[in-house]
Amino acid sequence: MNKKLVSLKKVSKGHNKKKINLSVDLSKRLEEHLNYLEMISDKPKEFIVKEALIRYLEDEEDRKKWGGKIKKVRGERTYTTSQLSKSLKL
C-alpha cells in the first residue's frame, strides 16, 4: 500500500460553491471491495465513497460530541475499528 493517502484540490464550482477533488490510494483489497460494491449496487464508485465519507464524518462528530456518554447496551460487545479491520481482513 502506498504511504500517500489523500491529496486535496479545491475547484471553484458555481457561485459560492466549492468542490474538492479527492485522490485516495487504496490497497488492492479495498479496491476490489469497492469494485464489487459498484457492481452489485449499480452505483458509481464516487457515490459509494461519498456516502461512506458522509457516514464516517457524522459518526466521528457524534463520537466527539458525546464521548463516553453513550452507554453500552447490556450484553452487547463493542469493537474498535482496528479489531474489526483485522477480523474482516481489511
C-alpha positions in Angstrom: 0.0 0.0 0.0 1.3 3.5 -0.8 2.1 5.9 2.0 0.4 8.8 0.4 -3.3 8.5 1.3 -5.1 11.7 0.3 -4.5 14.7 -1.8 -7.0 17.6 -1.9 -7.6 20.1 -4.6 -10.2 22.9 -4.3 -12.1 23.6 -7.5 -14.5 26.5 -7.9 -17.9 25.4 -8.9 -20.6 28.0 -9.5 -21.5 30.9 -7.2 -20.3 30.3 -3.6 -20.0 26.6 -4.2 -16.7 24.8 -3.9 -15.9 21.3 -4.9 -12.9 19.3 -3.6 -11.4 16.6 -5.8 -10.0 13.9 -3.6 -7.5 11.3 -4.5 -7.0 8.2 -2.4 -4.5 5.4 -2.8 -6.3 2.1 -1.9 -4.9 -1.3 -1.0 -5.7 -4.0 -3.6 -8.2 -5.5 -1.2 -10.1 -2.2 -0.7 -10.0 -1.5 -4.4 -11.6 -5.0 -5.1 -14.2 -4.4 -2.4 -15.1 -1.0 -4.0 -15.3 -2.6 -7.4 -17.6 -5.3 -6.0 -19.9 -2.8 -4.3 -20.1 -0.8 -7.5 -21.1 -3.9 -9.4 -23.7 -5.2 -7.0 -25.2 -1.8 -6.2 -25.3 -0.2 -9.7 -23.9 2.9 -8.1 -20.7 4.6 -9.3 -17.6 4.4 -7.1 -17.8 8.2 -6.5 -21.2 7.8 -5.0 -20.2 4.9 -2.7 -17.1 6.7 -1.5 -19.0 10.0 -0.9 -21.7 8.1 1.1 -19.1 6.3 3.2 -17.3 9.6 3.9 -20.5 11.3 4.9 -21.3 8.5 7.3 -17.8 8.5 8.7 -17.8 12.2 9.3 -21.3 12.1 11.0 -20.2 9.2 13.2 -16.9 10.9 14.2 -18.8 14.1 15.0 -21.2 12.1 17.3 -18.2 10.4 19.0 -16.5 13.7 19.6 -19.7 15.3 20.8 -20.9 12.6 23.1 -17.5 11.0 24.0 -18.0 8.4 26.7 -21.6 9.5 27.4 -23.1 6.8 25.2 -24.0 3.8 27.4 -23.1 0.3 26.3 -26.2 -1.9 25.8 -26.1 -4.8 28.3 -24.6 -7.9 26.8 -23.6 -6.2 23.6 -19.9 -6.3 22.8 -18.1 -3.4 21.3 -15.2 -3.4 18.9 -12.5 -0.9 17.9 -12.0 -0.1 14.2 -8.7 -1.9 14.2 -10.3 -5.0 15.7 -13.0 -5.0 13.1 -10.5 -4.4 10.2 -8.3 -7.3 11.5 -11.4 -9.6 11.9 -12.7 -8.7 8.4 -9.2 -8.8 6.9 -9.3 -5.3 5.5 
